[in-house]
Amino acid sequence: MATTPPRMLLSSPVDVLAAVPYLIGFHPADSLVVLGLTGSRPHSEARLTLRWDLPLASDALDRFVPILFKEDITHVIVLGYGAGPLVTPAVDQVRSLAQGSDIAVAEALRADGGRYWSYTCAATTCCPPEGTPYDVASSQVPALATLHGMVALPDRAALEGSLEPAEGAAREGMREATKSAIDDMIGRFRTCRDADAFARDLVAEGIARVHTAVETYTAGGRLDDAGAARLGMVLSIVRVRDEAWTSMAADGLRAHLALWHDLVRRVEPRFLPPVASLLGMAAWHHGDCALADMALSRALAADPGYSMAVLLTHALSHMLPPDRLSERMPRPADLDQAMGPPHMSWLLPLLDLIDVQAGDYAAELAFTTAPEEAAASSDRDPPDAAAVPSPPDRDGAAP
């Protein structure tokens, strides 16, 4: 069952301020946040959330108006977090851009030190010069968000910390499990009599592992070290990774978020790019683009050319909503038709990661039996998924 974001009624400035940390995943500081809304007030709906660090970069708002038009935004709520001299110029810039494009500014607030100020209200009776004290605990939004599994970490650093590799006994357990999985895989490869049959069995096994893992996390469980190590390893096979990628919407995003968030911390560094990229995709679909950005940065730090991470980073940089890419994504059956039956060449990235000599031998087999397929064995994007322009610099967007 696909995850549906909870509906939260935001009827006051306090409700809006209470909701923002759950919409972006952490409590913002020195930040500019814009909520884009559609429909007629007061019954409009939030369509997207955008966030930038303050002070703004010179080109930070270059794509602001285009994304509002693309998402049919009719009005916005602008929020700045921090001191007046830092926040006010950025809020003024956003208000000017919106109003110049016939997009109404429903509210513009600055929040700092437990008080908020409105840029749209000049009445001292309700908006005193010293600011209005507020307490998000007086709103029902945090309880409702928590009930639906939404999380607001203390700050951006805490969100980054949630992706840090496991240490101590947890790291040692995964290291041993990974060594065991690698030894088993190399042994199976060296004793197989039919390389293509081995590839077919391994791909089928990997696809089954993906669905079993998602089911485990859907039920609130967790993979043991052996299961996590073996899944992380076979995700190096593009067809196995793509099974996870293309089935996210059908399986439900919360399970995918939990699964890939867990594995990002646990897998050994050489197996990180596909896992971190899948977390990036799941987070982006969930509207948590801060987490998506961090996960994709982890993937690209491990492998700067990893194409799934490059593609998704481009999409995020252009503030594209995930639906735009999802519409181009094939189904697993489409992948089977486009890629054909598994072949030894599909295993080259995996074998190169776990054993150079095995990878060299597999490459000889692949080029000897089907040289035209060997080029398709490296990381690539699913069919029709890559129509995304090159990226400018961007802080974060959560469509």
Secondary structure, DSSP 8 states (H G I E B T S, - for coil): -----------SHHHHHHHHHHHHSB--SSEEEEEEEESSTTS-EEEEEEEEESS--TTTTTTHHHHHHHTT--EEEEEEES-HHHHHHHHHHHHHHHHHTT-EEEEEEEEETTEEEESS---TTTS-TT-EE--GGGSSHHHHHHHTT---BSSHHHHHHTTS---HHHHHHHHHHHHHHHHHHHHHHHH-S-HHHHHHHHHHHHHHHHHHHHHHHHTT----HHHHHHHHHHTTSHHHHHHHHHTHHHH-HHHHHHHHHHHHHHS-GGGHHHHHHHHHHHHHHTT-HHHHHHHHHHHHHH-TT-HHHHHHHHHHHTT--HHHHHTT---HHHHHHHH-S--GGGGHHHHHHH-HHHHHHHHHHHHHH-HHHHTTSSS---TT-----------EEE-
